[in-house]
Amino acid sequence: MLTIEPSKTLVEKVKQLHQQINQYNHQYYVLDQPSVPDAEYDRLMRELLEIEQANPALKTLDSPSQKVGGQPLKAFSQVTHQVSMLSLDNVFSNDEWQAFVKRIQDRLASDQTLVICAEPKLDGLAVSLRYEQGVLVQAATRGDGRTGENITENIRTIKSIPLKLTGKRGTDYPDVMEVRGEVFMPKASFEQLNVTAKKKGEKAFANPRNAAAGSLRQLDSKITAKRNLDFYAYGLGFVGDLHSKEMLESEQVFLKSSHYQRLCQVKALGLPMCPEVRLLDSPQQVQDFYQDILNKRDELSYEIDGTVLKVDDISLQERLGFVARAPRWAIAYKFPAQEELTQVEDVEFQVGRTGAITPVARLKPVFVGGVTVSNATLHNQDEIERLGLRVGDTVVIRRAGDVIPQIVSVVLEKRGDNTTDVLFPDTCPICDSKVAKAEGEAVLRCTAGLFCQAQRKEAIKHFSSRKAHDIDGLGDKLVEQLVDENLINTPADLFKLTEIDISTMERMGSKSAKNLITSLERAKHTTLAKFIYGLGIREVGEATAANLANHFCTLSAMQDANFETLQKVDDVGAIVAKNITAFFKEEHNLAVVSTLDSIMTWPDIVIKSAGELPLAEQTFVLTGTLSQMGRSEAKSALQSLGAKVSGSVSAKTHFLVAGEKAGSKLTKAQDLGVSVLTEDELVSLLAKYN
Ligand code: I6G
C-alpha cells in the first residue's frame, strides 16, 4: 500500500498550530486571561482537526486535539506507581497542629521555627500525571497508593492540564517527571451539571467531589470532556531518567530546594497551581492562614475541607521521611466537618407567607459545620421523592457556611425495619383549610390566604422586615405573640397597637413598647416601592416592586392594571402578573391595602422618560459584599435612576461597584479599564440624585 509522507511544510504547520492552541489554552484555563476571541480558537482547532483527519500520522499524543475524548474503553487498566502515592494525616485543632510541629522538632532535634508551605485542601481526587520528554503519557488515580487506575484518556480532556510541558527538556524539566495534584469540579460547574441532570430526570451528584469522581471514572472520555474538571498541582512523584528506577537527586534535576519554589517551577511548566498557596514563617501566620481560608471558603470557586501544611525545606522533608502511608512533613489541618450522619425523627409541615407548605425534617441533633443542627428543610414532595426519604431513615446532613442545613442523601444500608412513609397533609396543618397544588408546581399550598394564622404571621413579619418597613423592635417572636393573643391580624393592625397592648407582652417593658410605637410612627412614611414590596405579593421582590412603582407611579394605577398591562413592566412576566392580579382580587387583601393606604404616606413619583433619568444608558455591575445597603437594594436604587445593572463585566460596563472581598469581577474590570466605585462612592452617587 502506498503511504504518503506528510510534507515538511504541513509538519511545520501542525507544530505551529500546537504551539498556538497550547498557548491559548494556557491563557484561558490556567491564567484566566484569554487573549483571543473564542471564534479564533475554534478556527485554529478546526484547522488542526482537518489536517489530522487527512494525515493520521500527524495526530500525536500531545496534540491539543486529544482533549476532546477518544474511543470508549472496556475497562481501566492498572498502573503501578513508581513512587507510592501517599495520603495525609489530619489534625482538627491548633493544639493538635502544635503537637505535630513538636513531633517534627523533636525528630530533627531542633526547636527552630519551621517555614511552612500552606494551601487549601481541595475536596477532589489525587492523581499522578506522568510526563516523559515533556509529553503527558500516563495519568493514574491514587488507588491504594501503590496501584491506581489508568485514567489517561480522561485526564487528557481536562482543559487546564497541558499535554506538553512548556520549556526545554533537560533544562526546564527532566526526562521523566510525575506531577501530583488534585482533580476537582468547580462549584459552578457542579451546580450546572446537577441542574441539567435534574432536567433530564437523572440522579444528581451529592457534592462536587462525587461529581469529579464520577466524571473521572467514565470509560467514555467524551463524557469526561463535557464535565469541566480542573486541576491544581501539589507536588512531585517520580523524577528521573527514562530507563532508571532511581530518583534523581535534586541537584541533578535543577529542582529548587523549597517545596514552594518547586510548585512555582511546576507552574512555569504550564501546570495550574492553586493561587492561595503561601509560605508562612511563624505559628501565628499558620493560624491566620487557617482562619483566612476558613473565612474565604464560601467565596472560593471550588470546594475545600481544610488546609494542607507542609515543611517547606526539601532536605528537612527528606530527613523526616514517612510513617505508614503518610509523610511526616505534611498534615491536613481540617475544618469542622460539613457533612455528618444523623436520623430523621419526624417530618413536620410549616406554612409560609404565601401558603407554601414546606416539609421540615426534625433530626436527632448533630454537630455539623460548627453548630448543632436539629432541623432541615425538605423543600417539597419532589425533593422527598428524589431522596427516597422515610421517617426513621439515617441521612447525610450538610451545613455549608451560613446556608440552611440540607439533607444530601439517605443511607439505605442503615435503613431499619420501622421506617414510615412521609405523609403530606390533606388540609392545612395550621387552619385546616383546603390545600392545593397549582399545575406544574411542586409546592402544596394552603388556600386560605390571610385567614390562615400562619400566613398572617408571616405576612406581618415580611411587612416589618428590614427591606420593607424596617420596624425596629418588632421581632418574629413578638409578631407571633401579638397574633396568638389576637391583638393583630393584618399588617394594618400594627398601627392600632397601643403602648399598653405592647407592654403586656412577654419580655416587653414600657421602654421597649415606647420604642416600638416610635418605629411604627416612622414606618408610616415610606416609598411606593417599599409599600408594594411590603404587601408580600408572591414573587414580587424588591427590584420588581421598584419597577412597578416607577412604571405606575401611583398605587391605584398599579391596582387597576390588568394582566397585559402589568407585563409591560420590566421583569414582570406572566407568572408575576398573575400573582399580582390574584392578590388584588381578594377582598381581604383589598381591605388591608386600603387601610394601609389611609395610614401610610410616600412622596409622589415624578414621571420621567427613561432617557431623562440621570443614569440612563449607564451599565453597572455590583460585586463583593455591600455592607451599607445590600446588593438588591443597590440594584433597585440604580435601576430607579435609569441605570442598567448587569451580572457580568464586559467592555460595555461603565462602572463596577466593588464591595468587600470583591474577587475576579474586580480584576476583570481593572484589566478592561472599567471605572471602579467603592460602596461609599456609590452611596454618594445615589444621594446626589435622591
Ligand atoms: O492528597 C493530598 C492533597 C493535597 C496530598 C497533598 C496535598 O497537598 C496540597 N500533599 C501530599 C504530600 C500528599 N497528599 C501525600
Residues whose N, C-alpha, C, O or C-beta is under 5 A from the ligand:
A	BS01	I6G	L86 S87 L88 P120 A126 Y234 V308 A330
